[in-house]
C-alpha cells in the first residue's frame, strides 16, 4: 500500500474534487446514492470503503454516503475508481 487514507489525504482529495470537479461530485450523489434529487453536493471525506457527501435535497442539507464497489488500496486507486464512477454516472444519463 503506497498511501493509507490519512485525514490529510482525504482532505486533499476532497478539496480537489470540490474545487475542480463539483459536477462529478453531484453526479456521484445522484447516481450512486439515494439522493437522486440533490441539487448540490460536496465531498466532505473519503476512505477506503466510500465517500461522505453533504448534499442539498429539497433545500435541506442531507448527509450522504456513497460506497465503493471494492476496498480502495490507496489514493491512486481512489483516483482511478472516481474516474470509473464518473464514466458510469455519465453513461447512466443523469
C-alpha positions in Angstrom: 0.0 0.0 0.0 1.6 3.2 -1.1 -0.6 5.6 0.8 -3.2 5.0 3.5 -6.2 7.2 3.9 -4.9 9.7 6.4 -7.0 12.8 7.2 -4.6 14.8 5.1 -5.1 12.5 2.0 -8.8 12.7 2.5 -8.7 16.5 2.8 -6.5 16.7 -0.3 -8.8 14.5 -2.4 -12.0 16.3 -1.2 -10.5 19.8 -1.8 -9.5 18.8 -5.4 -12.9 17.2 -6.1 -14.9 20.1 -4.7 -12.8 22.8 -6.4 -12.2 21.1 -9.8 -14.9 18.5 -10.2 -18.0 19.7 -8.4 -20.2 18.5 -11.2 -18.8 14.9 -10.8 -19.5 15.0 -7.0 -23.1 15.9 -7.7 -23.3 13.0 -10.2 -21.9 10.6 -7.6 -24.7 11.6 -5.3 -27.4 11.4 -7.9 -26.3 8.1 -9.4 -24.7 6.1 -6.5 -26.9 7.1 -3.6 -30.5 7.7 -2.7 -30.0 11.5 -3.0 -31.3 11.4 -6.6 -33.0 14.8 -6.2 -29.8 16.5 -5.0 -29.1 20.0 -6.4 -25.6 20.4 -4.9 -23.1 18.0 -3.3 -19.8 18.5 -1.5 -17.3 15.7 -0.8 -16.5 16.0 2.9 -14.5 12.8 3.5 -13.2 9.8 1.6 -11.9 6.5 3.0 -11.2 3.0 1.7 -14.8 2.0 1.8 -16.6 5.1 0.4 -17.1 8.8 0.4 -19.2 11.1 2.6 -21.0 13.8 0.8 -23.1 16.7 2.0 -26.0 17.2 -0.4 -28.8 19.6 -0.7 -32.2 17.9 -1.3 -35.4 19.9 -1.5 -33.5 22.9 0.1 -32.3 20.9 3.1 -28.8 19.6 3.8 -28.6 15.8 3.7 -25.5 13.7 4.7 -25.0 11.0 2.0 -22.7 8.0 2.0 -21.5 6.5 -1.3 -19.9 3.1 -1.0 -17.2 1.9 -3.5 -17.5 -1.5 -5.2 -14.3 -2.6 -3.7 -12.0 -1.5 -0.8 -9.5 1.1 -2.1 -5.9 0.3 -1.6 -4.5 3.9 -1.7 -5.0 7.3 -3.2 -4.1 6.2 -6.7 -6.8 3.5 -6.5 -9.2 6.2 -5.4 -8.2 8.3 -8.4 -8.9 5.5 -10.8 -12.1 4.5 -9.1 -13.5 8.0 -9.1 -12.8 8.3 -12.8 -14.5 5.0 -13.5 -17.5 6.0 -11.4 -18.0 9.3 -13.2 -17.8 7.4 -16.6 -20.6 5.1 -15.3 -22.6 8.0 -14.0 -22.4 9.8 -17.3 -23.5 6.7 -19.1 -26.5 6.4 -16.8 -27.5 9.8 -18.3 -28.4 11.6 -15.0 
